[in-house]
């Protein structure tokens, strides 16, 4: 049986940071798309285009998608938890609340992830460091997003509950997705299968409820946003997601939601010339502290250094 490590390697941390940058853009792209397209149509286009892209890559790489009904039922379950439910809830919620508040609520994913993994796995049990690190990281996200977004809590309650339900769904997906490693499936094939199953379901929903053929033709900006969210924030993102999940486990992969606001703010500063405020740096520092608590490797060194310093001062 494959077990997850409590701490991640430098490569896995690098992939997690890359994933946060990719997913950080998804809130922006969704914000553009919802101005002209209904939620179910956006989600159907997102997973459908991503699935087509990954099928092409799988074929070109010489891999094959499985034919087992058991595995495809697993893909459908993963698609429901990781795509259909959370994507639909988040896109709908973003028609009612700002992306900043959505980011804060989405950052509850690791909190749910710690609890779900503790209850449903044998090798990702809750520890004091892990729980305290998650709470510290969530506080850092709230500081970065700022009091203006926090002041909206309680308004548009259904939309906020929708984001929380999406976060809970992601937490269950993290645990559910561990099975694909045990079945010997590569991250590429797993991502392709999950998105294919999601596409079939979402196409049916979009056709039944949105009637996309009756909608006005979207603008070039909206088309570009949908393509970007499909190919970058979905197809590429899920290959990386399943790569990290296979080796680092469900709780660690959920940490990406802490890094998404950091990536979004840094990208804005680098490419758009946006100014970084003091609370941005404070929030980043708090998030890094939370991640260090969760990782756990830094604290024994800190304790040794502190103990050595105290011994020297006592001798002095």
Secondary structure, DSSP 8 states (H G I E B T S, - for coil): -----SS--HHHHHHHHHHHHHHHHHHHHHHHHTTTS-HHHHHHHHHHHHHHHHHHHHHHTT------HHHHHHHHHHHIIIIIHHHHHHHHHTTTS-HHHHHHHHTTHHHHHHHHHHHH-SSS---HHHHHHHHHHHHHHHHHH-HHHHTTTTSSHHHHHHHHHHHHHHHHHHHHTTHHHHTT--HHHHHHHHHHHHHHHHHHHHHHHT-GGGS----HHHHHHHHHHHIIIIIIHHHHHHHHHHHH-HHHHTTHHHHHHHHHHHHHHHHS-----HHHHHHHHHHHHHHHHHH-HHHHHHHHHHHHHHHHHHH-
